Amino acid sequence: MAYRYFVVSIFMLFLGGCAVNPATGQRDFVLMSESQELALGRQTSQQVMKEYRVYDNPSLQQYVQSVGDRVAKGSHRQHLNYRFTLLDSPQVNAFALPGGYIYITRGLLVYLNSEAELAAVLGHELGHVTARHSVRQHSLSTTTNLLGNLVAVASGVQGVGQLTSLLGAGIVRGYGREHELEADGLGVEYLARAGYSTSAMKKVITVLKNQEVFDKQLAIEQGRKPRAYHGVFATHPDNDTRLQQVLNRLGYSPASKGQDVAFLKRMKGLTFGDSAKDGVIRGNYFYHTNLNFKVGFAEAWQISNQANAVVASAPGNEALVQLMVQDVGKAITPKQFLKTKLGSQKTISEKLLFVGKLRGYTAVINTTTPYGKGKLRIVVLFDGRKAFSFFGAVKQGNRFAYFDQKVMNSIQTVRCLVRGSVRR
């Protein structure tokens, strides 16, 4: 009886989830209406803006929106209210959320040489939206989770459900090559309808492929994982068979000769690399003029300036230290501030700490770290109403003392800056 229920449930699920794809005309498996898609997009966009910041250039923002609007007019879902946003991030990236939220970083924009290339990037992301790739991905993920639960009920083996979820996670991780190629083809189609040179798509693929190769080499030198742009640009050559088929069907239009001077003028003053608003990395030092501090890390450690913290990791990711800056909400001591963070956790050791003119407190505890259970070094330094909180962890427990000394050496480099200066 359980197996019959299982088969009927799966059949009804697939029967009720079929819908015609607005971009391809084919029937796809989706479990979400368009209104639900729009709601999901709004919700997800709020999360994105907690991690990123809009680039502070209204004129350039308006320009990106206008190029996106021009391309979107020829898309298969013209009725959507598309929002094209330029993010203040040095990452080389662009991405799309359900319902028409499309983002491009200044880190990618700075590598583009024409308006047509910008339109190619936005057209590719539009393809993800019009073909409802995120919705199809969400539906597949939901189904694999439900499938696992149904198999577990029908078979009586609970482990099967967990295994199916893991397999499902592998299937839906990223959009996958087929979806990326589909978005690529749709992007070329939208380029042609908007009057842009379709060769711009090939140029963008070449630019991003070169950037990926460069970052892979840099990652090897820095002992980190490479940061590749998502999607078809980074995964196939510009002479990909399916891309050539799309170009031939639409009629290949060569790029205009010479530089796009008007586009390059718009890019004048565009921030390249780190932004002073978020802090800058120079050698093994991190400087933040707005927060008026600098801190140094051990030689060869990789420094990453993230949305809410600065993280430095040892070669081979053998250890890491994280720095967060917080406001002190009330008149308390560094020890009281640290104890509030610890709650009821017992310390292995603790003591007062002074770094230059800054006073602080430090402790070592046993807790869950990014490497699992182990020792964690916590340091709090006060600069007026500002608290610098450091967290140091080590992969191998028997090397804690060695790396902990490097973490403490880094903390001793914390100094206030003369506002506006980034010199040691």
N, C-alpha and C positions, 0 to 999 in steps of 0.2 A: 504493500500500500504506500509506503514511504517513497519507493522508487517511482511509482506512478505519479505521485504528487510532484516529485522532482522533475520528471519529464514534462508534465503539463505546465509547471511553473516556468520552466525555461522556454517552452514554446510560446506561452502567452507574453513573456517578457520580450522576446524578439519580435513577435507579431505587433505588439503595441508600440515598439520603439523605432519603427521604420519611418523615415521621412525623406522627401526629395531634397537633395542638396541644391541650394539656389545657384551655386557656381558651376557645378558639373552636370546637373540634371539627373544624376544617378541617385538611387535609393541608399540612404545611409542609416546606420543604427544610432539613434539618439534618444535620450531619455529626458530632454529638456526643451521646453517651449521657448520661443523667442523672448517673451517677457521675462522668463526665468534667466535666460542668457544675459539680458540687459541688467537684471538685478545682480547677477554674479559679477558682471563686469564692474559695476559701481562699487561693490563691496571689495573686490580685489584691487581696484585702483586706489582705494583708501590705504590699503596695506603697502602698495608700491610707494606712495608718497610719504610713508613713514620711514622708508629705507633710502629714498632719494629726495633731491631738491630740484625744483624747476630752475633752469638756467636764467639768471637775472638779466635778461635782454628782451624786453617786450617786442621790439622791432623784429628781432630774429625769430622769436616765438611766432609772431604773426606770419612771417615769411614761411616757416616750416608748415604752419597750418594751411596757408594758401596753396602751397605745392601739393600737400596731401589732399586738399579739397578738389583740386584739379584732377588728380588721378582717381579719386573716389567717385567722381561723376561718371566715369566709365565702368564702374564696378558692377557686380551682380546684385549688390545690396545697397543701392543708392539711397534708400529711405532712412538708413541709419544715420545717427548724429555722430560723425567721427570726430575724435579729439586727438590731434597730433601734438605731442608734447616733447620739447627738447629738455633733456635732463642734465643737470650739472654734475656729470660724472666722467672721469677719465677713461672708464672702461670702453672698449670697442664693442658696442652692442646696440641692438634694436629689438623690440619685442612687441607682441600684440596680446591684448586681453579680450575676453569675450565681449561682444556688443559694440566694438569700435574704439576701444582705448588703445592707441598706438604710441609707442615711445621710441625715441632715438637719443643716444647720448652724444654729448659734444665730443667725446673721445672717438666716436665713429665719424661724426660730421667733419672733423678736421682733416680726415683722409680723403674726402670727396672733392672732386675737381670741377663739378658742373651741377647745374640744377637737375639735369636729366639723371645724373647718378643719384642725387637725393631722391628723385621721384622713383628710381628703381628700387631703392631700399624700402621706401614707404609702400610701393606697389607690392613688393614681396610680402610685407606684413599685412597689407590689405587682403592678400590672397588667403592668409591664415584665417582672417575674420570672415570673409565671404564664403569660404568653404567650410566654415564652422569647425575648424580643426580642434580648437580647445574644447568645444562641446562634445565632439566625437571622442576625444581623449577622455573627458570626464565620464562619458557614458560607458566607455570600455572599462575604465577603472571601477566604476560602480558595479558593473556587471560581473567582473572577475571576483570582486569581494562577495557579492551575493551568490555567485556560482560556488565559491568555496564553502559558504555557509550551508548551501543546499546539499552539496556533496557530503559534507560532514554529517548532516541530518540523515541523509539517505543511507550512508555507509556505516554510520555509527563510529567513524574514525575521526576524531576532532583534529588530528594533525593534518589531515588532508586540506582542511579549510585554510590553515596557515600557509601551507605549501602553495596552494593556488594563489593566495594573495601575493606571495613573494614572486611567483611567476608573472602574475598580472602587473606587478610593479615594474618588472623588467620590460614587458611589452610596451607599456605606455610611457616609459621614461623618455622625455623629449617628444618632439613631434614625429621623429622617425624620417627616414630617407624619402619614403613615398609622399608623405605630406609636404615635406620641404620642396621636393621637385614639383609637386602640384602647385604650391604657392609661388614657386619660381615661374612656372608657365603662366599662371594667372597674372603675375606681376608684369611680365612682358606684354601680355594682352592689354592690360590697363595702360601701360606706357604708350603703346601704339594708339589707343583710343584718345589719349590725352595729347597726342601730337608730339611726344618726345621720341628721340632716337632709341630704337630698341637695342642698339649696340651698347647702350649705357649699362644694361644688365650684365653683359660680358665684362665690361670694364670694372664694375663693382666687384664681381666675383674674383677677378684678378687681384684687385687691391686688397681684398679681405683674405685671399689665399696667401698673398705675400706677407700680410700682417700676422697670419697664423704661423707661418714658417719662422718668421722673426721671433715671435713670442715663445715658440717651442725652444729655440736655441737659447734665448734669454733665460727661460725657466730652468734649463739644464745648468747654466752658469750660476743661477741664484738658488738652486736646490729646491724648487717648488714645482707645482703642477701647472701646465700651460693653461692660459685662459683663451679658449677659442670662441669665436663668435658662433652663436647657435645657427644651425640651419644649413641650407644647401650651399651657400657661398663658401663655407669652410670645408665642405666635404666632397665636392666634385669639381673637376676642371671646367674651364670655360668652353670646351668643345664637347661637353656632355651630349650624348645622342638625343635625349629628350628635349634639351634646351634648343638644339639645332633644329629639331622638328618643329618646335613652336615658332622659332624665328623664320623658318622657311614658309610656314603656313601663313604667317602674318605679313611676310615681306620684310626682309632684313633692311633696316635703314642705317646707313653708316653715320658715324658721329660727325658733327661739324668740325672743320679744321680750326686749329688755334684754341686758346684757352677761353673758358667762359668768364670773361672779365667781370661782368656784372655780378656773377655768383661769388667770385673771389673777393670782390669789394665788400659784399655783405658779410663775408667771413672775417674781415679785418677786425682785430682785437679779440677774436675768439680764444678763450683760455685753452692752452695746451698743457696736458699733464695735470699735476696737482693744483688745486685751488687754494689760495690763501685762506679762504673762508673755512676750509676743512683741515687746514694744516698741510705742510709740505715736508717731503723727505729729502734730505741732502746727506748723501753718504750713509753713515750709520746713526744719524741724528734725525729726530722728528721735531719740527718747529710749528707752533701755533701762535700767531701774533694776536689774534682776537682774544684768546684765553691767556696770552702773555706767559708762555712757558716753553721750555725745550727739554728734551730727554734723549739720552744716548743709549744705544744698545750694543751688545757685543759684536765684534767684527764678524762678518759673514752671516749674521742673522738676517733673515728676510723680514722686512717691515711692511705691514699691510695697514693702510688707513681705512677702516671700515666705518659704517654709518654711525655707530654709537661707541666705538672703541678703537684703540690702536693696538694691534697685535704684532708681536715679533716672535719668530720661531727659529729655533736652531737648525743647522743643516740636518737633513734627514728627518725633520720634524721630531727630533729627540726631546725637545722641551719647548715651552712657550711661555710668554708673559703677556698679559692683557692689561691695558690701562684705560680706565674710564674716569671722566671728570664730572663731578656732581656738585650741586649746590647744597650747602649745609643749611637745613631748614630752621635750626634753632641753636641756641648757645649751648653746645656740648663739647666735650674734649674728643680728641682723636680716638682715645681708648673707648669712650662711650659709643662713638660712631661705629667703630669696628665691632664692638660687642653686639650692637643692634643688628649688624649684618650676620653675625654668627648665630644669634639666637641662643638655643640651649646647647649648641655643640661645644664639646670640651676641646681645649687647646693642648697641644704637645709642648709648646713653648710660646712665650710672649714677652715683649719688652717695649720700653719707650724707644723712640727713634728721632734723631735730628739730622736733617739734610740741609746744609747751608743754614738759611734763616727759617726754614720750614720745620715745624714740629709734627711728629706723627707717632704712630703705634704700629707694631707688627706682631703677627702670630703665625704659627704653623698648626694645621689641623689635619686629621684624617677624614677624607670625604670623597665624594664622586667628582672626578676631574674629567677633562676631555679624553683622557687616556684610560678611564675606568677608575676603580678604587685606588686611592693613593694619597700621598701627602700634598698639601696645597699651601703655598706661602701667600699670605695676605698682608698688604701694607696699606696704610692710610696716611696721607700727608695733608696737612691743612695749610692753605694760603688764604687767610682771612675767612670768608664765607665759602670758599671753594675747596673741595676735597678731591685729591688725586687717589684713586683706589687702584692698586696693583694686585694681580692674581698670577702666581707662577706655578706651573705644573711640569712634571717630568714623566716621560714615557716609561723608563726603567727605574724602578724604585731604588735599586742599588746605586744609581747615579744622581740621586736627589741632592746630596751635599755639593757635588761638583757644579751642577747647573744652578742650584740655589744661590751659590756665591756669585755667579754671573748675573742673576736677577738682582741681587742686592747691590752689585756694582752699578747696574743700570739705574737703579733708584737713586743712588748717590749723585747721579749726574743731573737730576731735576733742578732747574734754575728758572727764575723769572727773567723775562726779556724786557728790554726797552721797547715799548710798543712801536710796532712797525719795522723792527729789525729781525733779521733771520741769520745773524752772524754769531758764530761761537765766540 
